[in-house]
Amino acid sequence: MEEDIQRKLRLALSKMAAYISSITFIVSENIGPNGKTEKHCTLTLSLYRMPNIVTEETQADLYFVIDRVIQKAARSLSRKLSL
């Protein structure tokens, strides 16, 4: 699982890697309001000379939540760099 996440991060963020000083990726499990188990991901991109980007996502499917939080972070960083 860890290698898969690293591969996805490299693919999504490789063009913007020069701006990233570190990446923190946290996956946890929560019990949702309906009593079902949900997966929660938090992705923090620490950037050089810019505020950090923190994205979060919660869904039932682990693979979906990982993909979604990486996509959101990549879009946020791309928007920040284009300003």
C-alpha positions as CSV (number, residue, x, y, z in Angstrom):
1,M,0.0,0.0,0.0
2,E,2.8,2.4,0.9
3,E,4.6,1.9,-2.4
4,D,1.3,2.5,-4.3
5,I,0.7,5.8,-2.5
6,Q,4.3,6.9,-3.2
7,R,3.9,6.1,-6.9
8,K,0.6,8.0,-7.1
9,L,2.2,11.0,-5.3
10,R,5.2,11.0,-7.7
11,L,2.9,10.9,-10.7
12,A,0.6,13.7,-9.5
13,L,3.3,16.0,-8.1
14,S,6.4,15.4,-10.1
15,K,6.2,18.6,-12.2
16,M,5.8,20.6,-9.0
17,A,8.3,18.7,-6.8
18,A,10.8,21.6,-6.7
19,Y,8.3,23.6,-4.5
20,I,7.7,20.8,-2.0
21,S,9.9,20.4,1.0
22,S,8.0,17.5,2.6
23,I,4.9,15.4,2.3
24,T,2.9,14.0,5.2
25,F,0.2,11.4,4.4
26,I,-2.1,10.0,7.2
27,V,-4.7,7.4,6.7
28,S,-7.2,6.6,9.6
29,E,-10.4,4.8,10.1
30,N,-13.5,6.4,11.7
31,I,-17.0,5.3,12.5
32,G,-19.3,7.5,10.5
33,P,-22.7,8.9,11.6
34,N,-24.5,5.9,10.1
35,G,-22.4,3.4,12.1
36,K,-20.3,2.3,9.2
37,T,-16.5,2.4,9.0
38,E,-15.1,5.2,6.9
39,K,-11.5,5.9,5.8
40,H,-10.1,9.4,6.3
41,C,-7.0,10.7,4.6
42,T,-5.0,13.9,5.4
43,L,-2.3,15.0,3.0
44,T,-0.1,17.9,4.0
45,L,2.3,19.4,1.5
46,S,5.0,21.6,3.2
47,L,6.2,24.1,0.6
48,Y,9.3,26.3,0.4
49,R,8.5,29.9,1.2
50,M,4.7,29.4,1.0
51,P,2.0,28.3,3.4
52,N,1.3,24.5,3.6
53,I,-1.4,22.9,1.7
54,V,-3.6,20.5,3.7
55,T,-6.3,18.4,2.0
56,E,-8.6,15.9,3.6
57,E,-11.1,13.4,2.4
58,T,-13.4,10.8,4.0
59,Q,-15.1,8.0,2.1
60,A,-15.9,4.3,2.6
61,D,-13.5,3.0,-0.1
62,L,-9.8,3.3,0.9
63,Y,-8.5,3.4,-2.7
64,F,-11.0,6.1,-3.7
65,V,-10.2,8.3,-0.7
66,I,-6.4,8.0,-1.4
67,D,-6.8,8.9,-5.1
68,R,-9.2,11.8,-4.3
69,V,-7.0,13.4,-1.6
70,I,-4.0,13.3,-3.9
71,Q,-6.0,14.8,-6.8
72,K,-7.2,17.6,-4.5
73,A,-3.7,18.4,-3.3
74,A,-2.3,18.5,-6.8
75,R,-5.0,20.8,-8.0
76,S,-4.5,23.1,-5.0
77,L,-0.8,23.3,-5.5
78,S,-1.2,23.9,-9.2
79,R,-3.6,26.8,-8.5
80,K,-1.3,28.3,-5.9
81,L,1.7,28.2,-8.2
82,S,-0.2,29.8,-11.1
83,L,-1.0,32.9,-9.0
